[in-house]
Amino acid sequence: MKNVTIYTDGACSGNPGPGGWGAVLMYGEHEKELSGGEFSTTNNRMELISVISALEALKEPCKVNLYTDSQYVSNAINKGWLESWQKKGWKRKGGEVKNPDLWIKLVPLLKKHDVTFTWVKGHADNEYNNRCDEIAVVMRDEFAGK
């Protein structure tokens, strides 16, 4: 299995509002940037879409070290929330799970790839997290018509 490092981030103005996402994929000497956005979305959706899009870009099963500044995403995986939500029919203590369409899309990708999620502090000194943030903000502004 190839070892791939991925950084992801999402950005949104308003909740909902225009949003963007960015990802940096690294394998050996190769780096690839991905981006996208939506006219009306939420920050959490952009965070999830960045992860999904990055994993979908991998052409074969890989061992992935994925870095995100989203506690929403990292905690859902690392604390077992995603597994619990799935078993409970996409429900949680407080009611319905938000963004079930995206979580459902992420599940098979997590089965295909061996993914380790690591939370990193946003807007700190991590070069790749900061690059993903720059990409996400550019896309957000593009969808906002700025």
Helices and strands as residue ranges (DSSP letters): E 2-12, E 17-27, E 30-41, H 43-56, E 62-68, H 71-78, H 81-87, E 91-92, E 95-96, H 100-112, E 114-119, H 127-143
